[in-house]
Amino acid sequence: MIQNKIVVGISHGDINGISYEVIIKSLMDNRIFDFCIPVVYGSAKVAAYHRKALNIANFSFNNIRSAGEANVKRANIINCLDDNVRVELGKSTNIAGESSLISLENAVNDLKNGLIDVLVTAPINKDNIQSEKFNFPGHTEYLTRESESKESLMLMVSENIKVGVVTTHLPLKDVPEAITEEAILSKLKIMNKSLMQDFRIRKPKIAVLGLNPHAGDSGLLGTEEVEIIIPALKKAKEEGILALGPYPADGFFGSDNFKKFDAVLAMYHDQGLAPFKALAFNSGINYTAGLDFIRTSPGHGTAYEITGLGKASEDSFRNAIYVACDIYRNRAEFSEINKDPLQHYDISDKEQE
């Protein structure tokens, strides 16, 4: 932290998408500098290109060489790219993919070295970023590798609903094999801990969805619920986790049952994210729970089709900044509350006599 303000590192994502539009729009409100210091890892030249395309005249970045030089009352930017980088609005290019990775690597390096407090990642193109250095389905998997914990949970967060998934960026045909007792229990442990330390929920109540239609109908439409999910829930209960289910996914969201729980664990990506985005597309954010550092992102993608048109909503990206800062404070408070106030001593047999 600098002057009791949280330093928010921002990787700029795909330079041909809406990233710079939502970043700039989010940082144009000066009230954001009351509680955080934004540091964008990107390119002043690329930012200027987008400002011109969007006809934004009343905003500028403060150019710095390192996060330690950040101005506490400005939107700061660290130049990571060659000045000759080419912007092609709305197009997927190799240069855009390379630029995404360079920004991400620099931001993660500073995060791990304590130069920034939290990381907010702007959307990448999961195809053009692929390289020898980045061979992952998305941010979540890459950041999990970079974390000391090596385990994570994709947790979609909005004001009214939180949805995590057992499997993330996995082809649908591979999902059933990946649904195991161990996987479900692992995600439940991460979710339960995150709800307590990151979101200040004292006794989390978690709903778990079934894999099959109608949650298998007692084995008629599939046996995963009976053979895998229910045993995992029993083990979770033995470990003090309040996880109920399995619930049929369609009726669960359609009947507003989700409002009775602190979070929902879905079995696969679209089972959880489709209803979440239907309910909270503009405001919802993506949080990678379980890591030893804090990372959030907006709930949308690169949106090439509206790049440069000024139509992108900054609400999700702004909320990603807010949530990252809230989690940072909540973790600090959780750590302080649970710190053992008593000093312990080893008493030898001689001292006991």
C-alpha positions in Angstrom: 0.0 0.0 0.0 1.0 3.6 -0.6 -0.3 6.2 1.8 -2.9 3.7 3.0 -4.3 3.3 -0.5 -4.4 0.0 -2.3 -2.2 -0.2 -5.4 -4.3 -1.8 -8.2 -2.3 -3.3 -11.0 -4.2 -3.6 -14.3 -3.1 -5.7 -17.2 -4.4 -4.2 -20.4 -5.6 -7.4 -22.1 -6.2 -7.4 -25.9 -5.2 -4.0 -27.4 -7.7 -4.5 -30.3 -10.7 -5.0 -28.0 -12.6 -2.9 -25.6 -10.1 -3.1 -22.7 -8.7 0.4 -23.0 -12.2 1.8 -23.3 -13.5 0.2 -20.1 -10.2 1.0 -18.3 -10.3 4.7 -19.2 -14.0 5.1 -18.5 -13.5 3.4 -15.1 -10.6 5.7 -14.2 -12.2 9.0 -15.4 -14.2 9.2 -12.1 -11.7 10.9 -9.8 -13.5 9.4 -6.7 -11.7 6.2 -7.4 -8.4 7.8 -6.3 -9.8 8.2 -2.8 -9.2 4.5 -2.0 -6.8 3.1 -4.6 -3.9 3.9 -6.9 -4.4 2.4 -10.4 -1.3 1.3 -12.3 -1.9 0.0 -15.9 0.7 -2.2 -17.5 0.4 -1.3 -21.1 1.3 1.4 -23.6 0.7 5.1 -23.5 0.7 5.1 -27.3 -2.0 2.4 -27.5 -4.0 4.3 -24.8 -3.7 7.5 -26.9 -4.9 5.7 -30.0 -8.0 4.5 -28.2 -8.7 7.9 -26.6 -8.6 9.4 -30.1 -10.9 6.7 -31.6 -13.4 7.2 -28.7 -13.1 11.0 -28.8 -12.1 11.2 -25.1 -10.3 14.5 -24.5 -10.5 15.0 -20.8 -8.3 12.1 -19.6 -4.6 11.3 -19.6 -2.3 8.8 -18.0 0.6 9.6 -15.8 3.6 7.8 -17.3 5.9 6.0 -14.8 8.7 3.5 -15.0 7.8 1.4 -12.0 4.8 1.0 -9.6 6.8 2.6 -6.8 6.7 5.9 -8.8 2.9 5.9 -9.0 1.1 9.2 -8.4 -1.5 8.7 -5.7 -4.0 11.1 -7.4 -3.6 10.0 -11.0 -4.2 7.0 -13.3 -0.7 5.7 -13.9 0.7 3.6 -16.8 3.9 1.7 -17.2 5.0 1.3 -20.7 5.6 -2.4 -21.4 5.4 -2.4 -25.2 7.5 -1.3 -28.1 6.3 2.0 -29.5 5.9 0.5 -32.9 3.1 -1.8 -31.8 0.2 -1.8 -34.2 -3.4 -1.4 -33.1 -6.1 -2.9 -35.4 -9.5 -2.2 -33.8 -11.8 -5.2 -33.7 -9.2 -7.7 -35.1 -7.5 -10.7 -33.6 -3.8 -10.4 -34.3 -0.6 -12.0 -33.2 0.7 -8.7 -32.0 -2.3 -8.2 -29.8 -1.8 -11.6 -28.3 1.9 -11.0 -27.6 1.0 -7.6 -26.1 -1.5 -9.2 -23.8 1.0 -11.6 -22.5 3.8 -9.0 -22.0 1.4 -6.9 -19.9 0.2 -9.8 -17.9 3.7 -11.1 -17.2 4.9 -7.7 -16.0 1.9 -7.2 -13.8 2.1 -10.7 -12.2 5.8 -10.2 -11.5 5.1 -6.9 -9.7 2.2 -8.6 -7.8 4.4 -11.4 -6.6 7.1 -9.0 -5.6 4.7 -6.8 -3.6 4.9 -3.7 -5.8 1.2 -3.8 -6.4 -1.5 -5.1 -3.9 -4.1 -6.6 -6.2 -4.4 -7.5 -9.9 -7.3 -6.7 -12.2 -7.0 -8.3 -15.7 -8.7 -6.8 -18.7 -10.1 -9.4 -21.3 -7.7 -11.4 -23.4 -8.3 -13.4 -26.6 -7.7 -16.9 -25.5 -6.6 -17.9 -29.0 -4.1 -15.2 -30.1 -2.3 -15.2 -26.7 -1.3 -18.9 -27.1 2.5 -19.3 -27.3 5.4 -21.3 -25.8 5.1 -19.1 -22.7 1.3 -19.2 -22.5 -0.3 -22.6 -23.1 -3.5 -22.2 -21.0 -7.2 -22.0 -21.6 -7.4 -18.7 -19.9 -6.2 -16.3 -17.1 -7.5 -18.6 -14.3 -5.2 -21.6 -15.2 -2.2 -19.3 -15.9 -2.5 -17.5 -12.6 -3.1 -20.7 -10.7 0.3 -21.9 -11.9 1.9 -18.7 -10.8 0.3 -18.9 -7.4 2.0 -20.8 -4.5 -1.3 -22.4 -3.6 -1.6 -24.2 -7.0 -5.3 -24.6 -6.6 -8.1 -22.1 -7.4 -11.8 -21.7 -8.0 -13.4 -19.6 -10.7 -16.0 -17.6 -8.7 -18.4 -15.2 -10.5 -19.4 -12.5 -8.2 -22.2 -9.9 -8.2 -24.2 -8.1 -5.5 -26.9 -10.8 -5.4 -25.3 -14.0 -6.4 -21.9 -15.9 -6.4 -21.3 -18.9 -8.7 -18.3 -21.1 -8.8 -17.5 -24.0 -11.1 -15.9 -27.4 -10.6 -14.5 -27.5 -14.2 -13.6 -24.3 -16.0 -12.4 -24.1 -19.6 -13.0 -27.7 -20.5 -14.7 -29.3 -23.6 -18.2 -30.5 -22.6 -17.3 -34.1 -23.7 -14.5 -34.1 -21.0 -16.6 -32.8 -18.2 -18.1 -36.1 -16.8 -14.7 -37.7 -16.3 -13.4 -34.5 -14.5 -16.3 -34.6 -12.0 -14.9 -36.6 -9.1 -15.4 -36.6 -5.3 -12.0 -35.1 -4.8 -12.6 -32.3 -7.3 -15.9 -31.3 -5.8 -14.6 -31.4 -2.3 -11.5 -29.4 -3.2 -13.7 -26.6 -4.8 -16.1 -26.6 -1.8 -13.1 -26.1 0.6 -11.8 -23.2 -1.5 -15.3 -21.7 -1.8 -16.1 -22.0 1.9 -12.7 -20.5 2.9 -13.1 -17.6 0.4 -16.6 -16.8 1.5 -15.3 -16.5 5.1 -12.0 -14.6 4.6 -12.7 -12.7 1.4 -16.4 -11.9 1.7 -16.9 -11.8 5.5 -19.6 -14.5 5.6 -19.3 -16.2 9.0 -21.1 -19.5 8.3 -21.5 -19.9 4.5 -24.4 -21.8 3.0 -23.5 -23.4 -0.3 -25.8 -24.9 -2.9 -24.4 -27.6 -5.2 -25.9 -28.3 -8.6 -26.3 -31.8 -10.2 -24.5 -32.7 -13.4 -27.4 -34.3 -15.2 -30.9 -33.0 -16.1 -33.2 -33.1 -13.0 -30.0 -33.9 -11.0 -30.2 -37.4 -12.4 -33.7 -38.3 -11.3 -32.4 -40.8 -8.7 -30.1 -42.5 -11.3 -32.6 -42.5 -14.2 -30.8 -39.8 -16.2 -27.3 -40.4 -14.9 -25.5 -41.8 -11.9 -23.0 -39.1 -11.1 -25.2 -37.5 -8.5 -25.7 -40.7 -6.5 -22.2 -42.1 -7.0 -20.1 -38.9 -6.9 -21.8 -35.7 -5.9 -23.8 -36.9 -2.8 -20.7 -38.7 -1.3 -18.7 -35.5 -1.8 -21.3 -33.5 0.0 -21.2 -36.0 2.9 -17.5 -35.6 3.2 -17.9 -31.8 3.1 -20.3 -32.0 6.0 -17.8 -34.0 8.0 -15.3 -31.2 7.5 -17.8 -28.6 8.7 -18.9 -27.2 5.3 -22.6 -26.5 4.9 -23.1 -27.6 1.3 -26.6 -28.8 0.2 -27.8 -30.5 -2.9 -27.5 -31.7 -5.6 -30.1 -29.4 -7.1 -31.4 -29.5 -10.7 -29.8 -26.5 -12.4 -32.8 -25.3 -14.4 -35.3 -25.2 -11.6 -32.8 -23.9 -9.1 -32.2 -20.6 -10.9 -35.7 -20.4 -12.3 -37.3 -20.5 -8.9 -35.0 -18.0 -7.3 -33.6 -20.7 -4.9 -30.2 -19.1 -5.4 -31.3 -16.2 -3.2 -31.4 -18.6 -0.2 -27.7 -19.4 -0.4 -24.4 -17.5 -0.1 -22.9 -19.2 -3.2 -23.6 -21.8 -5.7 -21.2 -24.5 -7.0 -21.9 -25.6 -10.6 -20.4 -28.7 -12.2 -19.2 -27.0 -15.4 -18.6 -23.7 -17.1 -21.8 -22.9 -18.9 -24.0 -24.5 -16.3 -22.9 -21.8 -13.9 -21.9 -18.9 -16.1 -24.9 -18.8 -18.4 -27.5 -18.1 -15.6 -25.0 -15.8 -13.8 -24.5 -13.6 -16.9 -28.2 -13.6 -17.6 -28.7 -12.2 -14.1 -25.7 -10.0 -13.8 -24.0 -9.4 -17.1 -23.1 -5.7 -16.8 -22.3 -5.7 -13.1 -20.9 -9.2 -12.5 -17.1 -9.9 -12.1 -14.8 -12.9 -12.2 -12.7 -13.6 -9.1 -10.1 -16.3 -8.9 -10.6 -17.6 -5.3 -8.0 -19.8 -3.5 -4.8 -18.0 -4.7 -2.3 -16.4 -2.3 -2.8 -13.1 -4.2 -6.0 -11.3 -5.3 -7.1 -11.2 -8.9 -10.4 -10.1 -10.4 -11.6 -9.3 -13.9 -14.7 -8.1 -15.7 -17.3 -10.7 -16.6 -17.1 -10.0 -20.3 -14.7 -10.6 -23.2 -12.8 -8.5 -25.8 -16.1 -7.5 -27.6 -14.3 -6.8 -30.9 -17.6 -6.1 -32.6 -18.1 -2.8 -30.6 -14.5 -1.8 -30.2 -13.9 1.9 -30.9 -17.6 2.8 -31.0 -17.9 4.1 -27.4 -20.6 1.5 -26.6 -18.8 -0.6 -24.1 -20.1 -0.5 -20.5 -17.4 0.0 -17.9 -19.6 -1.1 -15.0 -18.2 -4.7 -14.8 -14.6 -3.5 -14.9 -15.2 -0.8 -12.3 -16.8 -3.4 -10.1 -13.7 -5.6 -10.6 -11.6 -2.9 -9.1 -14.0 -2.3 -6.2 -14.3 -6.0 -5.4 -10.5 -6.5 -5.5 -10.0 -3.7 -3.0 -12.8 -5.0 -0.8 -11.3 -8.5 -0.7 -7.8 -7.0 0.1 -9.3 -5.2 3.2 -11.4 -8.2 4.2 -8.4 -10.6 4.1 -6.4 -8.2 6.2 -9.2 -7.9 8.7 -9.8 -11.7 8.7 -6.1 -12.3 9.3 -6.1 -9.8 12.2 -9.2 -11.3 13.9 -7.9 -14.8 13.6 -4.3 -14.0 14.8 -3.4 -15.9 18.0 -3.0 -13.1 20.6 -1.2 -15.4 23.1 2.6 -16.0 22.9 3.5 -19.7 23.2 6.4 -21.1 25.0 8.0 -24.6 25.0 8.1 -25.8 28.6 10.8 -28.4 29.2 10.4 -31.3 31.6 12.9 -29.6 34.0 10.8 -26.4 34.1 7.7 -28.5 34.9 9.3 -30.1 38.0 
